[in-house]
Amino acid sequence: MLIISSREFRQNQRLYFEKADQGEQIIVQRGKDKAYALTPVDEDDVYFNTEMLEKLKQSIEQVRQGKSKKVSTSDEIHELLGL
């Protein structure tokens, strides 16, 4: 794991992006109490990917068709979840 300052990161961004791409853990320290992890992102990390958007569209259509259930109380939640 590498811990670097934000200044060091700015001056050598390409180097640290390449290291992150190779699996190195990079922590960028900003001030005394803030730190950020530099991590490559792939399609599985993006929440609203194509698959998720399709699921949302299907859910909206089910609601339009009345294929949904309104849950208002904790008892109804427990019943829905089978608890």
N, C-alpha and C positions, 0 to 999 in steps of 0.2 A: 504494500500500500504506500502510495506517495501522498504526502501532505504538502501542498504548495500554497504560496500567497496568491492573492488575486493579481497582483502586479506580475509575478512570475508567469502566471497563466496567460495574461494578456500578451506578454512579450514572446511566449513560445506556444501559442495555441495549437499550431499544427502538430508539434511534438507530442503534446498531451492528448490530443484527439487520437493520434496514431497509437499511443500507449493504451488508451482506453479501448480502442478497436482490437488490440491484442490481448485484452483481458485484464490489464493492470487496473487496480482500483486507484482512482485519483480523487483526492479530496482537496477542494479549493477553499482555503481559509480566508474569510473576509472580516477583518477587524478581530476583536477578541472573542466574540461570542456567536459568530455566524460562520457556518461551513456548508458547502455544497458538494454533492457527489457527481462526478462526471461519468455518465453511463450511456453507452450506445442504446438507441431505441430502435426496435424493429416493429413490424406490423402488428405482432401480437401484443405489444405494449400500448398501442393506440386504442383507447377504449371504443371510440366510434369508428371502427373499421367497417368494411363492407358487410361483413356477417352480422355485426351488431345492428347496423342500420336496417338491414332486412328484418331482423327480429323485432325491432321497434315498429316497423311498418305493419308487420303481421299482428302485433299486439293492438295497434291502433284500429286495424280493421276488425279484430275480434270485438273490441269495445263498441264500434259502430254497429255491429251485428247483434249486440246484446249478449254476447258470450263472455260476460264478466260477472264478477260477484263483488258487491260492496261490503266492505268489512269495516265496522265502526267500533267494536268493543274488543277488549282483550279476550273475552270468551270466544268471540267469532274468529279471532286470529288463531287461538289455540285449536279450535275446531277445524279451521282451514288447514293448519299444519299437522293435524292429527296428534296433538299433544294431550 
